[in-house]
Amino acid sequence: MSDDPLLRPADAMAKVTVDEVAALLDVLGVQRRRQQLPQVTPRTPLPGAEGSSNVASEAEWV
């Protein structure tokens, strides 16, 4: 073990396995974050093919 206070936690963690960390977190009641699919954001529907009478187009097609 190192006498440097900043290196002591790193030395201790270097000896811990992933399974030991998982077991400790389970004992402490920490829940693993579930990987969720992204939520689909509802979108405003586009106007129909007939268009809207109050929309003016300033585009000039060349």
C-alpha positions as CSV (number, residue, x, y, z in Angstrom):
1,M,0.0,0.0,0.0
2,S,1.1,3.5,-0.7
3,D,1.5,6.1,2.0
4,D,0.2,8.8,-0.3
5,P,-3.4,9.6,0.6
6,L,-4.3,10.2,-3.0
7,L,-3.0,6.8,-4.1
8,R,-4.5,4.7,-1.3
9,P,-8.1,4.5,-2.8
10,A,-6.6,3.7,-6.2
11,D,-4.5,0.9,-4.7
12,A,-7.5,-0.5,-2.8
13,M,-9.8,-0.4,-5.9
14,A,-7.2,-2.1,-8.1
15,K,-7.6,-5.2,-6.0
16,V,-11.4,-5.4,-6.2
17,T,-13.0,-7.4,-9.0
18,V,-16.1,-6.4,-11.0
19,D,-18.1,-9.2,-9.3
20,E,-17.2,-7.9,-5.9
21,V,-18.2,-4.3,-6.8
22,A,-21.5,-5.6,-8.2
23,A,-22.2,-7.6,-5.0
24,L,-21.4,-4.6,-2.8
25,L,-23.7,-2.4,-4.8
26,D,-26.5,-5.0,-4.5
27,V,-26.0,-5.1,-0.8
28,L,-26.2,-1.3,-0.6
29,G,-29.4,-1.3,-2.5
30,V,-28.1,0.5,-5.6
31,Q,-30.1,-0.5,-8.6
32,R,-28.5,-0.9,-12.0
33,R,-29.8,1.5,-14.6
34,R,-31.8,-0.2,-17.2
35,Q,-30.9,0.5,-20.7
36,Q,-34.1,1.7,-22.2
37,L,-35.0,2.3,-25.7
38,P,-35.3,6.0,-26.6
39,Q,-38.8,7.3,-26.2
40,V,-40.6,8.1,-29.4
41,T,-41.6,11.8,-29.3
42,P,-45.1,12.4,-30.7
43,R,-44.9,14.7,-33.7
44,T,-47.4,17.1,-35.1
45,P,-48.9,15.5,-38.2
46,L,-48.1,17.1,-41.6
47,P,-51.0,18.7,-43.6
48,G,-52.6,16.4,-46.1
49,A,-51.8,16.4,-49.9
50,E,-54.5,18.9,-50.5
51,G,-52.5,21.5,-48.6
52,S,-53.7,24.4,-46.5
53,S,-55.4,27.5,-48.0
54,N,-53.7,29.9,-45.5
55,V,-50.1,28.9,-46.5
56,A,-48.3,31.0,-49.0
57,S,-45.2,29.9,-50.8
58,E,-42.5,32.3,-51.6
59,A,-40.3,29.7,-53.3
60,E,-39.5,30.1,-57.0
61,W,-38.8,26.8,-58.7
62,V,-36.2,27.1,-61.4
